[in-house]
Amino acid sequence: MSEFKDKVALITGAKRGIGFETAMRFAKEGIHVVMSGRGQEEISEAFEKVKANYPENKGFAFNCDVTKPSQVEDMINETVKRLGKIDILVNNAAIIHERFNVVDMPERIMQEIYDTNVFGVFYCSKYVGRQMIKQRSGNIINITSWYGKVGQAMFAPYCSTKAALNNFTQSMALEMAPYGVTVNAVAPGWVETEMHWGALQNEAEQNGITFEEIEEMTRNLIPIKKRCTGDDIAAACLYLASKNGQVVTGQAINVNGGLCFN
Ligand SMILES: NC(=O)c1ccc[n+]([C@@H]2O[C@H](COP(=O)([O-])OP(=O)(O)OC[C@H]3O[C@@H](n4cnc5c(N)ncnc54)[C@H](O)[C@@H]3O)[C@@H](O)[C@H]2O)c1
């Protein structure tokens, strides 16, 4: 029997990409998964796909914009009311932005990206953290990025949000350790998702080359010559939530094909 059976997980931004694949993988392991995202119809549709494969999943879909603390609180209260606890929080929801040098960057981009990528994680971690302190157990997992470990031209706002989260993870890990709660980050490299393909498409257009050319060029920059899948990221999250993972806290685990080592 899976060691994860009957655990309860809450995943933000779960309607597609890494969040969706993590929900699918968690449900496969017997975890009851609450999938949250913006737009009731879209998140319900994504949840139904998971439920169709794993009907024993007692989770549900919840329409929640992580930039709105009152919606975050409602989502957490509803999860505890219906499922009794929260064992795993995956802070996955995030946005990326168009490519600009800092000197040309519209100021609204910096504001929007911090609202989602940093404040969203803060709100979810704050309210789920209170619940996990009561439980004396839990695992908070922040999906960051290798862009938070190494700066990238034209992505200063995004990179700096992810760097902020890597450090936020360490601080919160120290605070939560006495309660038996771990706080870690998983820092993906390039992952085969719509977010990544969209960013590559923009780069191709700006450089006057085709999508296929940029896809090949960037793949060749990865030492193992292979992008990650959402399931690769989900597997790292599962490790952090596993029995063996309970001695790991405050880390930002690279799953990146060798793109960076720090
Ligand atoms: N794809 C990559 O190459 C890559 C690399 C490194 C890190 N990441 C990180 O992985 C995570 C998932 O990325 P992805 O590639 O699956 O992207 P994605 O765009 O497919 O998924 C992000 C999800 O977050 C949701 N979201 C955005 N703002 C939200 C908000 N305010 N409230 C609720 N949901 C919101 C989106 O609707 C979407 O469902 C993100 O944190 C991203 O920064 C991705």
The ligand as an SDF file (V2000), in Angstrom:
LIG
                    3D

 44 48  0  0  0  0  0  0  0  0999 V2000
    7.6670   25.4410  -17.1480 N   0  0  0  0  0  0  0  0  0  0  0  0
    8.9020   25.6970  -16.7610 C   0  0  0  0  0  0  0  0  0  0  0  0
    9.8490   25.5680  -17.5280 O   0  0  0  0  0  0  0  0  0  0  0  0
    9.1700   26.1160  -15.3260 C   0  0  0  0  0  0  0  0  0  0  0  0
   10.5050   26.2300  -14.9410 C   0  0  0  0  0  0  0  0  0  0  0  0
   10.8160   26.5910  -13.6360 C   0  0  0  0  0  0  0  0  0  0  0  0
    9.7890   26.8400  -12.7440 C   0  0  0  0  0  0  0  0  0  0  0  0
    8.5070   26.7410  -13.1340 N   0  0  0  0  0  0  0  0  0  0  0  0
    7.4590   27.0070  -12.1310 C   0  0  0  0  0  0  0  0  0  0  0  0
    6.5830   25.9080  -12.0580 O   0  0  0  0  0  0  0  0  0  0  0  0
    5.2890   26.3500  -11.6570 C   0  0  0  0  0  0  0  0  0  0  0  0
    4.2450   25.8700  -12.6520 C   0  0  0  0  0  0  0  0  0  0  0  0
    4.5650   26.3840  -13.9230 O   0  0  0  0  0  0  0  0  0  0  0  0
    3.9780   25.7860  -15.2750 P   0  0  0  0  0  0  0  0  0  0  0  0
    5.0900   25.7200  -16.2270 O   0  0  0  0  0  0  0  0  0  0  0  0
    3.1430   24.6020  -15.0090 O   0  0  0  0  0  0  0  0  0  0  0  0
    3.0960   27.0420  -15.7130 O   0  0  0  0  0  0  0  0  0  0  0  0
    1.5830   27.2040  -16.1300 P   0  0  0  0  0  0  0  0  0  0  0  0
    1.4280   28.5970  -16.5970 O   0  0  0  0  0  0  0  0  0  0  0  0
    1.1870   26.0890  -17.0290 O   0  0  0  0  0  0  0  0  0  0  0  0
    0.8670   26.9970  -14.7070 O   0  0  0  0  0  0  0  0  0  0  0  0
    0.7950   27.9950  -13.7480 C   0  0  0  0  0  0  0  0  0  0  0  0
   -0.5810   27.9260  -13.1480 C   0  0  0  0  0  0  0  0  0  0  0  0
   -0.7150   28.9370  -12.1490 O   0  0  0  0  0  0  0  0  0  0  0  0
   -1.9700   29.5460  -12.3170 C   0  0  0  0  0  0  0  0  0  0  0  0
   -2.0000   30.8810  -11.7330 N   0  0  0  0  0  0  0  0  0  0  0  0
   -1.3570   31.9780  -12.1660 C   0  0  0  0  0  0  0  0  0  0  0  0
   -1.6860   33.0360  -11.3820 N   0  0  0  0  0  0  0  0  0  0  0  0
   -2.5520   32.5660  -10.4390 C   0  0  0  0  0  0  0  0  0  0  0  0
   -3.2490   33.1550   -9.3630 C   0  0  0  0  0  0  0  0  0  0  0  0
   -3.1340   34.4600   -9.0850 N   0  0  0  0  0  0  0  0  0  0  0  0
   -4.0400   32.3840   -8.5970 N   0  0  0  0  0  0  0  0  0  0  0  0
   -4.1700   31.0650   -8.8760 C   0  0  0  0  0  0  0  0  0  0  0  0
   -3.5580   30.4430   -9.8950 N   0  0  0  0  0  0  0  0  0  0  0  0
   -2.7580   31.1940  -10.6620 C   0  0  0  0  0  0  0  0  0  0  0  0
   -2.1910   29.5710  -13.8240 C   0  0  0  0  0  0  0  0  0  0  0  0
   -3.5600   29.7640  -14.1350 O   0  0  0  0  0  0  0  0  0  0  0  0
   -1.6780   28.1890  -14.1990 C   0  0  0  0  0  0  0  0  0  0  0  0
   -2.7010   27.2250  -14.0570 O   0  0  0  0  0  0  0  0  0  0  0  0
    5.3840   27.8600  -11.5410 C   0  0  0  0  0  0  0  0  0  0  0  0
    5.6570   28.2190  -10.2080 O   0  0  0  0  0  0  0  0  0  0  0  0
    6.5830   28.1920  -12.4210 C   0  0  0  0  0  0  0  0  0  0  0  0
    7.1760   29.4230  -12.0810 O   0  0  0  0  0  0  0  0  0  0  0  0
    8.1590   26.3710  -14.4110 C   0  0  0  0  0  0  0  0  0  0  0  0
  1  2  1  0
  2  3  2  0
  2  4  1  0
  4  5  1  0
  4 44  2  0
  5  6  2  0
  6  7  1  0
  7  8  2  0
  8  9  1  0
  8 44  1  0
  9 10  1  0
  9 42  1  0
 10 11  1  0
 11 12  1  0
 11 40  1  0
 12 13  1  0
 13 14  1  0
 14 15  2  0
 14 16  1  0
 14 17  1  0
 17 18  1  0
 18 19  2  0
 18 20  1  0
 18 21  1  0
 21 22  1  0
 22 23  1  0
 23 24  1  0
 23 38  1  0
 24 25  1  0
 25 26  1  0
 25 36  1  0
 26 27  1  0
 26 35  1  0
 27 28  2  0
 28 29  1  0
 29 30  1  0
 29 35  2  0
 30 31  1  0
 30 32  2  0
 32 33  1  0
 33 34  2  0
 34 35  1  0
 36 37  1  0
 36 38  1  0
 38 39  1  0
 40 41  1  0
 40 42  1  0
 42 43  1  0
M  CHG  2   8   1  16  -1
M  END
$$$$
